[in-house]
Amino acid sequence: MKLENPIFCALDTTDIGRAVALARDLKGSVGGAKLGMEFFNAHGPEGYRAVAETGLPIFLDLKLHDIPNTVAGGIRAVLPLRPAIVNVHAAGGAAMMRAAADAAREAGDARPLLIAVTLLTSLDASDLADTGVTGSPSDHVRRLAALAAGAGLDGVVCSAHEIEALRRDLGPDFKLVVPGIRPEKSDVGDQKRVMTPSQALASGADVLVIGRPITGAGDPRAAADEINRSLAA
Ligand SMILES: O=C(O)c1cc(=O)[nH]c(=O)n1[C@@H]1O[C@H](COP(=O)(O)O)[C@@H](O)[C@H]1O
């Protein structure tokens, strides 16, 4: 999937009117919209459809992580919405990811890309150590990404810092979806493994997931266009 515009804007809000207005406003300036637990838990499929009607491809970010049968059912339940991308947590293990991939294939030609979250971009080496995992974030991400590839997934969510290693490990076709994107001088907030949009794209990201730097701006479309200019430079 080489998108004309690699930016998927995270519409993290419970305000359905705002989400739809943002999607309409951003349509010519981003490649897609991401709807995650904040929006989907509040508005479900109906809210999803309201945003999807704008015509933007949707990344439905549910980060499923449960036993294989339950995750397969969770994926199956959202296939009628025809999302472009859905995700699970790689930490759910190979059997869970295989079950999710099998369920996604039931959509035939409308199969979404299925990707696995590796290590959240809000975590750094010290957070990882606190969870009892020894080794660097990069080693952890590479291990989980290899597991995801082996289970038949299309790609992973990772930070921009792992892109080069993952490209070496898993080749050019494995999709790398990258949040933790912060333009120069913008507020990092709760993200820890961050990079600028242009550096992340140059490293080889397929999708840049960007939320607050766009949605928190006074003029979200102008913020997205500014990022686009930085990508073209
Ligand atoms: O799966 C994700 O999309 C995701 C994974 C991850 O490791 N880090 C991460 O920030 N995200 C999502 O990406 C978006 C980033 O938003 P901003 O930090 O506002 O740009 C949020 O909607 C997060 O839920």
Ligand as a Chemical Component Dictionary entry (heavy atoms), coordinates in Angstrom:
data_LIG
# 
_chem_comp.id                   LIG 
_chem_comp.type                 NON-POLYMER 
_chem_comp.pdbx_formal_charge   0 
_chem_comp.three_letter_code    LIG 
# 
loop_
_chem_comp_atom.comp_id 
_chem_comp_atom.atom_id 
_chem_comp_atom.alt_atom_id 
_chem_comp_atom.type_symbol 
_chem_comp_atom.charge 
_chem_comp_atom.model_Cartn_x 
_chem_comp_atom.model_Cartn_y 
_chem_comp_atom.model_Cartn_z 
_chem_comp_atom.pdbx_ordinal 
LIG O1  O1  O 0 -2.069 1.736  17.377 1  
LIG C1  C1  C 0 -1.903 2.967  17.364 2  
LIG O2  O2  O 0 -2.447 3.660  16.539 3  
LIG C2  C2  C 0 -0.931 3.546  18.308 4  
LIG C3  C3  C 0 0.095  2.707  18.713 5  
LIG C4  C4  C 0 1.181  3.234  19.439 6  
LIG O3  O3  O 0 2.150  2.535  19.759 7  
LIG N1  N1  N 0 1.163  4.571  19.754 8  
LIG C5  C5  C 0 0.129  5.399  19.413 9  
LIG O4  O4  O 0 0.202  6.592  19.727 10 
LIG N2  N2  N 0 -0.950 4.877  18.726 11 
LIG C6  C6  C 0 -2.099 5.739  18.406 12 
LIG O5  O5  O 0 -1.671 6.803  17.572 13 
LIG C7  C7  C 0 -2.305 8.038  17.911 14 
LIG C8  C8  C 0 -1.239 9.075  18.209 15 
LIG O6  O6  O 0 -1.864 10.288 18.497 16 
LIG P1  P1  P 0 -1.025 11.605 18.814 17 
LIG O7  O7  O 0 -0.057 11.260 19.910 18 
LIG O8  O8  O 0 -2.091 12.568 19.254 19 
LIG O9  O9  O 0 -0.337 11.983 17.539 20 
LIG C9  C9  C 0 -3.238 7.742  19.093 21 
LIG O10 O10 O 0 -4.554 7.608  18.584 22 
LIG C10 C10 C 0 -2.757 6.415  19.635 23 
LIG O11 O11 O 0 -3.829 5.616  20.110 24 
# 
loop_
_chem_comp_bond.comp_id 
_chem_comp_bond.atom_id_1 
_chem_comp_bond.atom_id_2 
_chem_comp_bond.value_order 
_chem_comp_bond.pdbx_ordinal 
LIG O1  C1  DOUB 1  
LIG C1  O2  SING 2  
LIG C1  C2  SING 3  
LIG C2  C3  DOUB 4  
LIG C2  N2  SING 5  
LIG C3  C4  SING 6  
LIG C4  O3  DOUB 7  
LIG C4  N1  SING 8  
LIG N1  C5  SING 9  
LIG C5  O4  DOUB 10 
LIG C5  N2  SING 11 
LIG N2  C6  SING 12 
LIG C6  O5  SING 13 
LIG C6  C10 SING 14 
LIG O5  C7  SING 15 
LIG C7  C8  SING 16 
LIG C7  C9  SING 17 
LIG C8  O6  SING 18 
LIG O6  P1  SING 19 
LIG P1  O7  DOUB 20 
LIG P1  O8  SING 21 
LIG P1  O9  SING 22 
LIG C9  O10 SING 23 
LIG C9  C10 SING 24 
LIG C10 O11 SING 25 
# 
